[in-house]
Every structure is written in C-alpha cells, then in structure tokens.
Amino acid sequence: NEGTVYAALMRLQQRRWISASWGVSENNRKAKYYEITATGRRQLAREVETWDKLAALIARLRGAEQP
C-alpha cells in the first residue's frame, strides 16, 4: 500500500536512519530520493545481527524436533 510505504519512510527519516532530497527522475519529473545515513547503517547492522541470532535459534529448535 502506497500510504504504508510513505509512512514507513517518514518514520525512518524522523529517526535519522535515512535522508531525503528532491531531484529529477530519468523521465524528467520531480522525484524524491532516499539515502541511508551513517546512523541508518549502524541500525541496519544491529537489526541484521538480531535477525541472524533469531534465525540461528529457530534453526537449532527445528533441528531438535528431528527424530
């Protein structure tokens, strides 16, 4: 949903995880461009680490279910 995407982008901007700037698209139309910030990269690294730990835990639990 378009409204969901823009709401998520606004939250990321408010947290300073992304920045936004206006530019011109390939078809010569005004467009907003988003870029991850240094703070965003650090947060992304933390999220990836958390996800990897969770995925490893789930894999171990699934392995324990095997006969």
PQR file with spaces between the fields and no chain letter, atoms N, CA, C, O and H, PARSE charges and radii, in Angstrom:
ATOM       1  N    ASN     1       0.852   -1.172    0.000 -0.4000 1.5000
ATOM       2  CA   ASN     1       0.000    0.000    0.000 -0.0000 2.0000
ATOM       3  C    ASN     1       0.900    1.238    0.000  0.5500 1.7000
ATOM       4  O    ASN     1       1.847    1.333    0.780 -0.5500 1.4000
ATOM       5  N    GLU     2       0.594    2.157   -0.866 -0.4000 1.5000
ATOM       6  CA   GLU     2       1.408    3.370   -1.009 -0.0000 2.0000
ATOM       7  C    GLU     2       1.476    4.177    0.282  0.5500 1.7000
ATOM       8  O    GLU     2       2.541    4.681    0.638 -0.5500 1.4000
ATOM       9  H    GLU     2      -0.176    2.079   -1.500  0.4000 1.0000
ATOM      10  N    GLY     3       0.362    4.305    0.982 -0.4000 1.5000
ATOM      11  CA   GLY     3       0.339    5.051    2.241 -0.0000 2.0000
ATOM      12  C    GLY     3       1.223    4.417    3.301  0.5500 1.7000
ATOM      13  O    GLY     3       1.826    5.120    4.111 -0.5500 1.4000
ATOM      14  H    GLY     3      -0.504    3.896    0.693  0.4000 1.0000
ATOM      15  N    THR     4       1.302    3.117    3.299 -0.4000 1.5000
ATOM      16  CA   THR     4       2.137    2.400    4.264 -0.0000 2.0000
ATOM      17  C    THR     4       3.612    2.666    3.991  0.5500 1.7000
ATOM      18  O    THR     4       4.392    2.875    4.920 -0.5500 1.4000
ATOM      19  H    THR     4       0.812    2.546    2.640  0.4000 1.0000
ATOM      20  N    VAL     5       3.990    2.658    2.727 -0.4000 1.5000
ATOM      21  CA   VAL     5       5.392    2.889    2.359 -0.0000 2.0000
ATOM      22  C    VAL     5       5.820    4.284    2.782  0.5500 1.7000
ATOM      23  O    VAL     5       6.876    4.450    3.393 -0.5500 1.4000
ATOM      24  H    VAL     5       3.356    2.487    1.972  0.4000 1.0000
ATOM      25  N    TYR     6       5.010    5.290    2.464 -0.4000 1.5000
ATOM      26  CA   TYR     6       5.391    6.662    2.805 -0.0000 2.0000
ATOM      27  C    TYR     6       5.407    6.893    4.307  0.5500 1.7000
ATOM      28  O    TYR     6       6.245    7.645    4.804 -0.5500 1.4000
ATOM      29  H    TYR     6       4.152    5.155    1.967  0.4000 1.0000
ATOM      30  N    ALA     7       4.509    6.269    5.027 -0.4000 1.5000
ATOM      31  CA   ALA     7       4.518    6.378    6.492 -0.0000 2.0000
ATOM      32  C    ALA     7       5.805    5.763    7.056  0.5500 1.7000
ATOM      33  O    ALA     7       6.406    6.312    7.979 -0.5500 1.4000
ATOM      34  H    ALA     7       3.828    5.658    4.623  0.4000 1.0000
ATOM      35  N    ALA     8       6.221    4.630    6.501 -0.4000 1.5000
ATOM      36  CA   ALA     8       7.459    3.984    6.944 -0.0000 2.0000
ATOM      37  C    ALA     8       8.667    4.860    6.612  0.5500 1.7000
ATOM      38  O    ALA     8       9.576    4.994    7.431 -0.5500 1.4000
ATOM      39  H    ALA     8       5.733    4.184    5.751  0.4000 1.0000
ATOM      40  N    LEU     9       8.685    5.452    5.428 -0.4000 1.5000
ATOM      41  CA   LEU     9       9.782    6.340    5.058 -0.0000 2.0000
ATOM      42  C    LEU     9       9.857    7.543    5.991  0.5500 1.7000
ATOM      43  O    LEU     9      10.952    7.968    6.359 -0.5500 1.4000
ATOM      44  H    LEU     9       7.946    5.343    4.762  0.4000 1.0000
ATOM      45  N    MET    10       8.726    8.090    6.372 -0.4000 1.5000
ATOM      46  CA   MET    10       8.700    9.232    7.291 -0.0000 2.0000
ATOM      47  C    MET    10       9.264    8.836    8.658  0.5500 1.7000
ATOM      48  O    MET    10      10.028    9.593    9.256 -0.5500 1.4000
ATOM      49  H    MET    10       7.837    7.745    6.073  0.4000 1.0000
ATOM      50  N    ARG    11       8.890    7.648    9.154 -0.4000 1.5000
ATOM      51  CA   ARG    11       9.428    7.182   10.438 -0.0000 2.0000
ATOM      52  C    ARG    11      10.942    7.011   10.364  0.5500 1.7000
ATOM      53  O    ARG    11      11.658    7.392   11.290 -0.5500 1.4000
ATOM      54  H    ARG    11       8.269    7.033    8.668  0.4000 1.0000
ATOM      55  N    LEU    12      11.428    6.442    9.267 -0.4000 1.5000
ATOM      56  CA   LEU    12      12.870    6.259    9.103 -0.0000 2.0000
ATOM      57  C    LEU    12      13.585    7.606    9.053  0.5500 1.7000
ATOM      58  O    LEU    12      14.678    7.754    9.601 -0.5500 1.4000
ATOM      59  H    LEU    12      10.846    6.132    8.515  0.4000 1.0000
ATOM      60  N    GLN    13      12.973    8.582    8.400 -0.4000 1.5000
ATOM      61  CA   GLN    13      13.553    9.925    8.350 -0.0000 2.0000
ATOM      62  C    GLN    13      13.568   10.584    9.726  0.5500 1.7000
ATOM      63  O    GLN    13      14.556   11.212   10.105 -0.5500 1.4000
ATOM      64  H    GLN    13      12.085    8.463    7.955  0.4000 1.0000
ATOM      65  N    GLN    14      12.494   10.445   10.460 -0.4000 1.5000
ATOM      66  CA   GLN    14      12.415   11.039   11.793 -0.0000 2.0000
ATOM      67  C    GLN    14      13.477   10.448   12.722  0.5500 1.7000
ATOM      68  O    GLN    14      14.003   11.145   13.590 -0.5500 1.4000
ATOM      69  H    GLN    14      11.691    9.934   10.152  0.4000 1.0000
ATOM      70  N    ARG    15      13.786    9.188   12.542 -0.4000 1.5000
ATOM      71  CA   ARG    15      14.824    8.532   13.354 -0.0000 2.0000
ATOM      72  C    ARG    15      16.223    8.819   12.820  0.5500 1.7000
ATOM      73  O    ARG    15      17.219    8.389   13.402 -0.5500 1.4000
ATOM      74  H    ARG    15      13.359    8.622   11.836  0.4000 1.0000
ATOM      75  N    ARG    16      16.291    9.556   11.697 -0.4000 1.5000
ATOM      76  CA   ARG    16      17.546    9.911   11.037 -0.0000 2.0000
ATOM      77  C    ARG    16      18.288    8.685   10.499  0.5500 1.7000
ATOM      78  O    ARG    16      19.515    8.682   10.409 -0.5500 1.4000
ATOM      79  H    ARG    16      15.482    9.906   11.224  0.4000 1.0000
ATOM      80  N    TRP    17      17.533    7.654   10.146 -0.4000 1.5000
ATOM      81  CA   TRP    17      18.125    6.459    9.558 -0.0000 2.0000
ATOM      82  C    TRP    17      18.239    6.598    8.049  0.5500 1.7000
ATOM      83  O    TRP    17      19.037    5.905    7.418 -0.5500 1.4000
ATOM      84  H    TRP    17      16.536    7.657   10.219  0.4000 1.0000
ATOM      85  N    ILE    18      17.439    7.497    7.462 -0.4000 1.5000
ATOM      86  CA   ILE    18      17.532    7.823    6.044 -0.0000 2.0000
ATOM      87  C    ILE    18      17.436    9.332    5.892  0.5500 1.7000
ATOM      88  O    ILE    18      16.939   10.028    6.778 -0.5500 1.4000
ATOM      89  H    ILE    18      16.791    8.060    7.974  0.4000 1.0000
ATOM      90  N    SER    19      17.917    9.828    4.762 -0.4000 1.5000
ATOM      91  CA   SER    19      17.741   11.237    4.424 -0.0000 2.0000
ATOM      92  C    SER    19      17.022   11.284    3.079  0.5500 1.7000
ATOM      93  O    SER    19      17.029   10.312    2.324 -0.5500 1.4000
ATOM      94  H    SER    19      18.321    9.263    4.042  0.4000 1.0000
ATOM      95  N    ALA    20      16.408   12.416    2.792 -0.4000 1.5000
ATOM      96  CA   ALA    20      15.656   12.571    1.555 -0.0000 2.0000
ATOM      97  C    ALA    20      16.055   13.871    0.874  0.5500 1.7000
ATOM      98  O    ALA    20      16.365   14.865    1.530 -0.5500 1.4000
ATOM      99  H    ALA    20      16.402   13.206    3.405  0.4000 1.0000
ATOM     100  N    SER    21      16.041   13.845   -0.441 -0.4000 1.5000
ATOM     101  CA   SER    21      16.306   15.057   -1.214 -0.0000 2.0000
ATOM     102  C    SER    21      15.495   14.998   -2.505  0.5500 1.7000
ATOM     103  O    SER    21      15.170   13.925   -3.014 -0.5500 1.4000
ATOM     104  H    SER    21      15.789   13.037   -0.974  0.4000 1.0000
ATOM     105  N    TRP    22      15.184   16.176   -3.010 -0.4000 1.5000
ATOM     106  CA   TRP    22      14.438   16.263   -4.260 -0.0000 2.0000
ATOM     107  C    TRP    22      15.398   16.300   -5.428  0.5500 1.7000
ATOM     108  O    TRP    22      16.484   16.874   -5.344 -0.5500 1.4000
ATOM     109  H    TRP    22      15.448   17.047   -2.596  0.4000 1.0000
ATOM     110  N    GLY    23      14.983   15.680   -6.520 -0.4000 1.5000
ATOM     111  CA   GLY    23      15.776   15.670   -7.741 -0.0000 2.0000
ATOM     112  C    GLY    23      14.874   15.493   -8.936  0.5500 1.7000
ATOM     113  O    GLY    23      13.656   15.641   -8.834 -0.5500 1.4000
ATOM     114  H    GLY    23      14.101   15.214   -6.588  0.4000 1.0000
ATOM     115  N    VAL    24      15.470   15.178  -10.067 -0.4000 1.5000
ATOM     116  CA   VAL    24      14.724   14.966  -11.305 -0.0000 2.0000
ATOM     117  C    VAL    24      14.940   13.524  -11.744  0.5500 1.7000
ATOM     118  O    VAL    24      16.073   13.047  -11.800 -0.5500 1.4000
ATOM     119  H    VAL    24      16.459   15.059  -10.149  0.4000 1.0000
ATOM     120  N    SER    25      13.844   12.834  -12.054 -0.4000 1.5000
ATOM     121  CA   SER    25      13.915   11.431  -12.453 -0.0000 2.0000
ATOM     122  C    SER    25      14.413   11.296  -13.893  0.5500 1.7000
ATOM     123  O    SER    25      14.630   12.293  -14.582 -0.5500 1.4000
ATOM     124  H    SER    25      12.924   13.222  -12.009  0.4000 1.0000
ATOM     125  N    GLU    26      14.590   10.052  -14.332 -0.4000 1.5000
ATOM     126  CA   GLU    26      15.049    9.768  -15.697 -0.0000 2.0000
ATOM     127  C    GLU    26      14.094   10.308  -16.748  0.5500 1.7000
ATOM     128  O    GLU    26      14.515   10.682  -17.843 -0.5500 1.4000
ATOM     129  H    GLU    26      14.414    9.243  -13.772  0.4000 1.0000
ATOM     130  N    ASN    27      12.786   10.350  -16.412 -0.4000 1.5000
ATOM     131  CA   ASN    27      11.809   10.863  -17.374 -0.0000 2.0000
ATOM     132  C    ASN    27      11.501   12.349  -17.121  0.5500 1.7000
ATOM     133  O    ASN    27      10.439   12.852  -17.488 -0.5500 1.4000
ATOM     134  H    ASN    27      12.444   10.046  -15.523  0.4000 1.0000
ATOM     135  N    ASN    28      12.463   13.036  -16.482 -0.4000 1.5000
ATOM     136  CA   ASN    28      12.422   14.486  -16.284 -0.0000 2.0000
ATOM     137  C    ASN    28      11.263   14.965  -15.412  0.5500 1.7000
ATOM     138  O    ASN    28      10.691   16.029  -15.647 -0.5500 1.4000
ATOM     139  H    ASN    28      13.326   12.628  -16.184  0.4000 1.0000
ATOM     140  N    ARG    29      10.930   14.166  -14.409 -0.4000 1.5000
ATOM     141  CA   ARG    29       9.881   14.555  -13.462 -0.0000 2.0000
ATOM     142  C    ARG    29      10.510   14.767  -12.087  0.5500 1.7000
ATOM     143  O    ARG    29      11.532   14.161  -11.765 -0.5500 1.4000
ATOM     144  H    ARG    29      11.394   13.301  -14.218  0.4000 1.0000
ATOM     145  N    LYS    30       9.898   15.622  -11.286 -0.4000 1.5000
ATOM     146  CA   LYS    30      10.353   15.870   -9.932 -0.0000 2.0000
ATOM     147  C    LYS    30      10.197   14.570   -9.123  0.5500 1.7000
ATOM     148  O    LYS    30       9.155   13.916   -9.180 -0.5500 1.4000
ATOM     149  H    LYS    30       9.067   16.114  -11.548  0.4000 1.0000
ATOM     150  N    ALA    31      11.242   14.209   -8.375 -0.4000 1.5000
ATOM     151  CA   ALA    31      11.214   12.955   -7.613 -0.0000 2.0000
ATOM     152  C    ALA    31      11.958   13.148   -6.301  0.5500 1.7000
ATOM     153  O    ALA    31      12.896   13.939   -6.205 -0.5500 1.4000
ATOM     154  H    ALA    31      12.088   14.740   -8.329  0.4000 1.0000
ATOM     155  N    LYS    32      11.516   12.407   -5.294 -0.4000 1.5000
ATOM     156  CA   LYS    32      12.187   12.426   -4.000 -0.0000 2.0000
ATOM     157  C    LYS    32      13.062   11.181   -3.918  0.5500 1.7000
ATOM     158  O    LYS    32      12.613   10.068   -4.188 -0.5500 1.4000
ATOM     159  H    LYS    32      10.754   11.764   -5.372  0.4000 1.0000
ATOM     160  N    TYR    33      14.326   11.394   -3.537 -0.4000 1.5000
ATOM     161  CA   TYR    33      15.289   10.311   -3.436 -0.0000 2.0000
ATOM     162  C    TYR    33      15.667   10.112   -1.974  0.5500 1.7000
ATOM     163  O    TYR    33      15.833   11.073   -1.222 -0.5500 1.4000
ATOM     164  H    TYR    33      14.691   12.298   -3.318  0.4000 1.0000
ATOM     165  N    TYR    34      15.799    8.845   -1.585 -0.4000 1.5000
ATOM     166  CA   TYR    34      16.130    8.496   -0.209 -0.0000 2.0000
ATOM     167  C    TYR    34      17.490    7.826   -0.173  0.5500 1.7000
ATOM     168  O    TYR    34      17.868    7.096   -1.089 -0.5500 1.4000
ATOM     169  H    TYR    34      15.664    8.065   -2.195  0.4000 1.0000
ATOM     170  N    GLU    35      18.227    8.091    0.916 -0.4000 1.5000
ATOM     171  CA   GLU    35      19.553    7.517    1.080 -0.0000 2.0000
ATOM     172  C    GLU    35      19.740    7.129    2.543  0.5500 1.7000
ATOM     173  O    GLU    35      19.342    7.861    3.450 -0.5500 1.4000
ATOM     174  H    GLU    35      17.920    8.685    1.660  0.4000 1.0000
ATOM     175  N    ILE    36      20.351    5.967    2.757 -0.4000 1.5000
ATOM     176  CA   ILE    36      20.598    5.535    4.133 -0.0000 2.0000
ATOM     177  C    ILE    36      21.728    6.393    4.713  0.5500 1.7000
ATOM     178  O    ILE    36      22.697    6.703    4.019 -0.5500 1.4000
ATOM     179  H    ILE    36      20.674    5.372    2.020  0.4000 1.0000
ATOM     180  N    THR    37      21.598    6.771    5.979 -0.4000 1.5000
ATOM     181  CA   THR    37      22.604    7.584    6.663 -0.0000 2.0000
ATOM     182  C    THR    37      23.573    6.673    7.417  0.5500 1.7000
ATOM     183  O    THR    37      23.370    5.461    7.496 -0.5500 1.4000
ATOM     184  H    THR    37      20.811    6.519    6.543  0.4000 1.0000
ATOM     185  N    ALA    38      24.624    7.274    7.967 -0.4000 1.5000
ATOM     186  CA   ALA    38      25.566    6.502    8.786 -0.0000 2.0000
ATOM     187  C    ALA    38      24.846    5.904    9.987  0.5500 1.7000
ATOM     188  O    ALA    38      25.093    4.756   10.356 -0.5500 1.4000
ATOM     189  H    ALA    38      24.788    8.258    7.903  0.4000 1.0000
ATOM     190  N    THR    39      23.957    6.681   10.595 -0.4000 1.5000
ATOM     191  CA   THR    39      23.162    6.170   11.720 -0.0000 2.0000
ATOM     192  C    THR    39      22.289    5.008   11.250  0.5500 1.7000
ATOM     193  O    THR    39      22.138    4.012   11.957 -0.5500 1.4000
ATOM     194  H    THR    39      23.757    7.613   10.295  0.4000 1.0000
ATOM     195  N    GLY    40      21.723    5.139   10.069 -0.4000 1.5000
ATOM     196  CA   GLY    40      20.903    4.073    9.499 -0.0000 2.0000
ATOM     197  C    GLY    40      21.699    2.811    9.235  0.5500 1.7000
ATOM     198  O    GLY    40      21.211    1.702    9.452 -0.5500 1.4000
ATOM     199  H    GLY    40      21.846    5.948    9.495  0.4000 1.0000
ATOM     200  N    ARG    41      22.928    2.982    8.765 -0.4000 1.5000
ATOM     201  CA   ARG    41      23.781    1.804    8.526 -0.0000 2.0000
ATOM     202  C    ARG    41      24.094    1.080    9.827  0.5500 1.7000
ATOM     203  O    ARG    41      24.093   -0.150    9.882 -0.5500 1.4000
ATOM     204  H    ARG    41      23.324    3.883    8.588  0.4000 1.0000
ATOM     205  N    ARG    42      24.363    1.856   10.873 -0.4000 1.5000
ATOM     206  CA   ARG    42      24.630    1.222   12.177 -0.0000 2.0000
ATOM     207  C    ARG    42      23.394    0.483   12.678  0.5500 1.7000
ATOM     208  O    ARG    42      23.499   -0.630   13.194 -0.5500 1.4000
ATOM     209  H    ARG    42      24.364    2.855   10.828  0.4000 1.0000
ATOM     210  N    GLN    43      22.225    1.098   12.529 -0.4000 1.5000
ATOM     211  CA   GLN    43      20.987    0.458   12.962 -0.0000 2.0000
ATOM     212  C    GLN    43      20.726   -0.798   12.138  0.5500 1.7000
ATOM     213  O    GLN    43      20.316   -1.826   12.678 -0.5500 1.4000
ATOM     214  H    GLN    43      22.139    2.002   12.110  0.4000 1.0000
ATOM     215  N    LEU    44      20.961   -0.715   10.850 -0.4000 1.5000
ATOM     216  CA   LEU    44      20.784   -1.877    9.983 -0.0000 2.0000
ATOM     217  C    LEU    44      21.681   -3.027   10.427  0.5500 1.7000
ATOM     218  O    LEU    44      21.249   -4.179   10.462 -0.5500 1.4000
ATOM     219  H    LEU    44      21.294    0.119   10.412  0.4000 1.0000
ATOM     220  N    ALA    45      22.920   -2.716   10.763 -0.4000 1.5000
ATOM     221  CA   ALA    45      23.854   -3.757   11.243 -0.0000 2.0000
ATOM     222  C    ALA    45      23.324   -4.403   12.517  0.5500 1.7000
ATOM     223  O    ALA    45      23.413   -5.620   12.676 -0.5500 1.4000
ATOM     224  H    ALA    45      23.271   -1.780   10.735  0.4000 1.0000
ATOM     225  N    ARG    46      22.770   -3.596   13.432 -0.4000 1.5000
ATOM     226  CA   ARG    46      22.197   -4.157   14.669 -0.0000 2.0000
ATOM     227  C    ARG    46      20.994   -5.049   14.349  0.5500 1.7000
ATOM     228  O    ARG    46      20.838   -6.122   14.932 -0.5500 1.4000
ATOM     229  H    ARG    46      22.698   -2.607   13.303  0.4000 1.0000
ATOM     230  N    GLU    47      20.155   -4.601   13.428 -0.4000 1.5000
ATOM     231  CA   GLU    47      18.974   -5.391   13.062 -0.0000 2.0000
ATOM     232  C    GLU    47      19.378   -6.703   12.402  0.5500 1.7000
ATOM     233  O    GLU    47      18.778   -7.743   12.672 -0.5500 1.4000
ATOM     234  H    GLU    47      20.283   -3.730   12.954  0.4000 1.0000
ATOM     235  N    VAL    48      20.380   -6.663   11.546 -0.4000 1.5000
ATOM     236  CA   VAL    48      20.859   -7.888   10.888 -0.0000 2.0000
ATOM     237  C    VAL    48      21.418   -8.852   11.918  0.5500 1.7000
ATOM     238  O    VAL    48      21.166  -10.055   11.847 -0.5500 1.4000
ATOM     239  H    VAL    48      20.868   -5.818   11.326  0.4000 1.0000
ATOM     240  N    GLU    49      22.177   -8.329   12.876 -0.4000 1.5000
ATOM     241  CA   GLU    49      22.729   -9.177   13.928 -0.0000 2.0000
ATOM     242  C    GLU    49      21.611   -9.842   14.738  0.5500 1.7000
ATOM     243  O    GLU    49      21.680  -11.035   15.032 -0.5500 1.4000
ATOM     244  H    GLU    49      22.381   -7.352   12.933  0.4000 1.0000
ATOM     245  N    THR    50      20.597   -9.078   15.092 -0.4000 1.5000
ATOM     246  CA   THR    50      19.452   -9.627   15.832 -0.0000 2.0000
ATOM     247  C    THR    50      18.744  -10.697   15.004  0.5500 1.7000
ATOM     248  O    THR    50      18.390  -11.758   15.519 -0.5500 1.4000
ATOM     249  H    THR    50      20.541   -8.109   14.853  0.4000 1.0000
ATOM     250  N    TRP    51      18.540  -10.410   13.715 -0.4000 1.5000
ATOM     251  CA   TRP    51      17.869  -11.363   12.836 -0.0000 2.0000
ATOM     252  C    TRP    51      18.687  -12.652   12.723  0.5500 1.7000
ATOM     253  O    TRP    51      18.129  -13.748   12.782 -0.5500 1.4000
ATOM     254  H    TRP    51      18.827   -9.548   13.296  0.4000 1.0000
ATOM     255  N    ASP    52      20.003  -12.522   12.563 -0.4000 1.5000
ATOM     256  CA   ASP    52      20.857  -13.706   12.447 -0.0000 2.0000
ATOM     257  C    ASP    52      20.785  -14.570   13.704  0.5500 1.7000
ATOM     258  O    ASP    52      20.741  -15.797   13.614 -0.5500 1.4000
ATOM     259  H    ASP    52      20.456  -11.632   12.515  0.4000 1.0000
ATOM     260  N    LYS    53      20.774  -13.937   14.866 -0.4000 1.5000
ATOM     261  CA   LYS    53      20.669  -14.692   16.124 -0.0000 2.0000
ATOM     262  C    LYS    53      19.331  -15.418   16.202  0.5500 1.7000
ATOM     263  O    LYS    53      19.274  -16.581   16.601 -0.5500 1.4000
ATOM     264  H    LYS    53      20.810  -12.940   14.939  0.4000 1.0000
ATOM     265  N    LEU    54      18.257  -14.733   15.824 -0.4000 1.5000
ATOM     266  CA   LEU    54      16.932  -15.347   15.849 -0.0000 2.0000
ATOM     267  C    LEU    54      16.849  -16.503   14.864  0.5500 1.7000
ATOM     268  O    LEU    54      16.304  -17.560   15.182 -0.5500 1.4000
ATOM     269  H    LEU    54      18.303  -13.788   15.500  0.4000 1.0000
ATOM     270  N    ALA    55      17.390  -16.300   13.664 -0.4000 1.5000
ATOM     271  CA   ALA    55      17.365  -17.360   12.653 -0.0000 2.0000
ATOM     272  C    ALA    55      18.161  -18.580   13.124  0.5500 1.7000
ATOM     273  O    ALA    55      17.743  -19.715   12.896 -0.5500 1.4000
ATOM     274  H    ALA    55      17.833  -15.441   13.405  0.4000 1.0000
ATOM     275  N    ALA    56      19.298  -18.353   13.778 -0.4000 1.5000
ATOM     276  CA   ALA    56      20.109  -19.467   14.289 -0.0000 2.0000
ATOM     277  C    ALA    56      19.356  -20.215   15.381  0.5500 1.7000
ATOM     278  O    ALA    56      19.383  -21.445   15.427 -0.5500 1.4000
ATOM     279  H    ALA    56      19.637  -17.431   13.963  0.4000 1.0000
ATOM     280  N    LEU    57      18.685  -19.477   16.259 -0.4000 1.5000
ATOM     281  CA   LEU    57      17.903  -20.108   17.325 -0.0000 2.0000
ATOM     282  C    LEU    57      16.787  -20.966   16.736  0.5500 1.7000
ATOM     283  O    LEU    57      16.571  -22.097   17.171 -0.5500 1.4000
ATOM     284  H    LEU    57      18.663  -18.478   16.221  0.4000 1.0000
ATOM     285  N    ILE    58      16.087  -20.430   15.756 -0.4000 1.5000
ATOM     286  CA   ILE    58      14.998  -21.190   15.123 -0.0000 2.0000
ATOM     287  C    ILE    58      15.552  -22.441   14.451  0.5500 1.7000
ATOM     288  O    ILE    58      14.948  -23.510   14.538 -0.5500 1.4000
ATOM     289  H    ILE    58      16.263  -19.511   15.403  0.4000 1.0000
ATOM     290  N    ALA    59      16.693  -22.318   13.785 -0.4000 1.5000
ATOM     291  CA   ALA    59      17.307  -23.479   13.133 -0.0000 2.0000
ATOM     292  C    ALA    59      17.667  -24.545   14.159  0.5500 1.7000
ATOM     293  O    ALA    59      17.453  -25.734   13.920 -0.5500 1.4000
ATOM     294  H    ALA    59      17.185  -21.449   13.715  0.4000 1.0000
ATOM     295  N    ARG    60      18.215  -24.128   15.302 -0.4000 1.5000
ATOM     296  CA   ARG    60      18.538  -25.094   16.371 -0.0000 2.0000
ATOM     297  C    ARG    60      17.277  -25.768   16.892  0.5500 1.7000
ATOM     298  O    ARG    60      17.259  -26.982   17.096 -0.5500 1.4000
ATOM     299  H    ARG    60      18.389  -23.162   15.496  0.4000 1.0000
ATOM     300  N    LEU    61      16.224  -24.987   17.107 -0.4000 1.5000
ATOM     301  CA   LEU    61      14.969  -25.554   17.598 -0.0000 2.0000
ATOM     302  C    LEU    61      14.380  -26.531   16.588  0.5500 1.7000
ATOM     303  O    LEU    61      13.864  -27.583   16.967 -0.5500 1.4000
ATOM     304  H    LEU    61      16.239  -24.001   16.941  0.4000 1.0000
ATOM     305  N    ARG    62      14.453  -26.196   15.331 -0.4000 1.5000
ATOM     306  CA   ARG    62      13.928  -27.102   14.305 -0.0000 2.0000
ATOM     307  C    ARG    62      14.754  -28.368   14.252  0.5500 1.7000
ATOM     308  O    ARG    62      14.214  -29.450   14.020 -0.5500 1.4000
ATOM     309  H    ARG    62      14.872  -25.341   15.024  0.4000 1.0000
ATOM     310  N    GLY    63      16.067  -28.250   14.465 -0.4000 1.5000
ATOM     311  CA   GLY    63      16.944  -29.424   14.484 -0.0000 2.0000
ATOM     312  C    GLY    63      16.632  -30.340   15.661  0.5500 1.7000
ATOM     313  O    GLY    63      16.770  -31.559   15.555 -0.5500 1.4000
ATOM     314  H    GLY    63      16.505  -27.371   14.653  0.4000 1.0000
ATOM     315  N    ALA    64      16.214  -29.761   16.777 -0.4000 1.5000
ATOM     316  CA   ALA    64      15.866  -30.535   17.963 -0.0000 2.0000
ATOM     317  C    ALA    64      14.582  -31.323   17.758  0.5500 1.7000
ATOM     318  O    ALA    64      14.350  -32.321   18.441 -0.5500 1.4000
ATOM     319  H    ALA    64      16.102  -28.771   16.863  0.4000 1.0000
ATOM     320  N    GLU    65      13.757  -30.888   16.833 -0.4000 1.5000
ATOM     321  CA   GLU    65      12.493  -31.588   16.546 -0.0000 2.0000
ATOM     322  C    GLU    65      12.700  -32.823   15.693  0.5500 1.7000
ATOM     323  O    GLU    65      11.838  -33.701   15.657 -0.5500 1.4000
ATOM     324  H    GLU    65      13.946  -30.078   16.279  0.4000 1.0000
ATOM     325  N    GLN    66      13.836  -32.907   15.001 -0.4000 1.5000
ATOM     326  CA   GLN    66      14.099  -34.041   14.124 -0.0000 2.0000
ATOM     327  C    GLN    66      14.338  -35.306   14.961  0.5500 1.7000
ATOM     328  O    GLN    66      15.003  -35.258   15.996 -0.5500 1.4000
ATOM     329  H    GLN    66      14.536  -32.194   15.030  0.4000 1.0000
ATOM     330  N    PRO    67      13.787  -36.437   14.499 -0.5600 1.5000
ATOM     331  CA   PRO    67      13.998  -37.691   15.226  0.2800 2.0000
ATOM     332  C    PRO    67      15.407  -38.207   15.126  0.5500 1.7000
ATOM     333  O    PRO    67      15.723  -39.254   15.691 -0.5500 1.4000
